Amino acid sequence: EYASVISENGMFVRTSATRPVGTVLPVSLLIRGKTLQIEATVIYSYGFGDYPYKEPGMGLKFESISPADRAVIGDFIIDQIVTGLADPGKKE
């Protein structure tokens, strides 16, 4: 399981072990050596073969997250964007 998309408000977790919509899950994220403890709610999920061209996983909305942890995620996202912009030779 891993997060393939992340924002300050939630994330998409790629997994084959999806949970039902509305399930509240404890989430631990390790960003820059800091472990963030977050409570999240499943807002959608896709299993194998549920929708063509969709990877299996769950969309999670962060429900309980401290302002400091939200800032860590925001800074991480900004750094990833800046790194991508600073490397114009990188091919996608």
C-alpha positions as CSV (number, residue, x, y, z in Angstrom):
1,E,0.0,0.0,0.0
2,Y,1.2,3.5,-0.8
3,A,-0.1,6.9,-1.4
4,S,0.0,7.8,-5.1
5,V,-1.7,11.2,-4.7
6,I,-1.6,13.4,-1.6
7,S,-2.9,16.8,-0.6
8,E,-3.3,18.7,2.6
9,N,-6.8,17.4,2.8
10,G,-6.5,13.8,1.8
11,M,-4.9,11.2,-0.3
12,F,-5.4,8.2,-2.6
13,V,-4.0,5.0,-1.3
14,R,-3.2,2.3,-3.9
15,T,-4.3,-1.0,-2.4
16,S,-6.2,-4.1,-3.2
17,A,-7.5,-4.2,0.4
18,T,-10.1,-1.5,0.1
19,R,-12.5,-0.6,2.9
20,P,-16.2,0.5,2.5
21,V,-17.1,4.2,2.0
22,G,-17.5,5.9,5.3
23,T,-15.0,3.8,7.2
24,V,-12.8,5.8,9.5
25,L,-9.1,4.7,9.5
26,P,-6.0,5.7,11.4
27,V,-3.3,6.7,9.0
28,S,0.4,7.0,9.6
29,L,2.5,8.9,7.1
30,L,6.3,9.1,7.2
31,I,7.4,12.4,5.6
32,R,11.0,13.6,6.0
33,G,11.6,11.4,9.0
34,K,8.5,12.6,10.8
35,T,5.6,10.3,11.5
36,L,2.2,11.9,11.1
37,Q,-0.8,10.4,12.8
38,I,-4.0,11.2,11.0
39,E,-7.6,10.0,11.1
40,A,-9.2,9.7,7.7
41,T,-12.5,8.7,6.2
42,V,-12.9,6.6,3.0
43,I,-14.8,8.7,0.5
44,Y,-14.5,6.3,-2.5
45,S,-12.9,3.0,-3.4
46,Y,-12.2,1.0,-6.5
47,G,-11.5,-2.7,-6.5
48,F,-9.8,-4.7,-9.3
49,G,-12.0,-4.5,-12.4
50,D,-14.6,-2.1,-10.8
51,Y,-13.9,0.6,-13.4
52,P,-11.8,0.3,-16.5
53,Y,-8.5,2.3,-16.4
54,K,-8.8,3.0,-12.6
55,E,-6.1,1.7,-10.3
56,P,-7.4,-0.2,-7.2
57,G,-7.4,1.8,-4.0
58,M,-9.2,4.3,-1.8
59,G,-9.7,8.0,-1.6
60,L,-9.3,9.2,1.9
61,K,-10.3,12.6,3.4
62,F,-8.3,13.7,6.4
63,E,-10.7,14.3,9.4
64,S,-8.3,14.7,12.3
65,I,-5.0,16.3,11.5
66,S,-3.0,18.9,13.4
67,P,-2.1,22.2,11.8
68,A,1.6,21.3,12.2
69,D,1.1,18.0,10.3
70,R,-0.9,19.7,7.6
71,A,2.0,22.2,7.2
72,V,4.5,19.3,6.9
73,I,2.4,17.9,4.0
74,G,2.0,21.3,2.4
75,D,5.7,21.9,2.5
76,F,6.4,18.4,1.1
77,I,4.1,19.1,-1.8
78,I,5.7,22.5,-2.6
79,D,9.2,21.0,-2.5
80,Q,8.1,18.2,-4.9
81,I,6.8,20.8,-7.3
82,V,9.8,23.0,-7.1
83,T,12.2,20.0,-7.6
84,G,10.2,19.0,-10.7
85,L,10.4,22.6,-12.1
86,A,14.1,22.9,-11.3
87,D,14.9,19.8,-13.4
88,P,13.9,20.8,-16.9
89,G,15.8,17.8,-18.4
90,K,13.6,15.3,-16.6
91,K,11.3,13.4,-18.9
92,E,7.9,12.2,-17.8
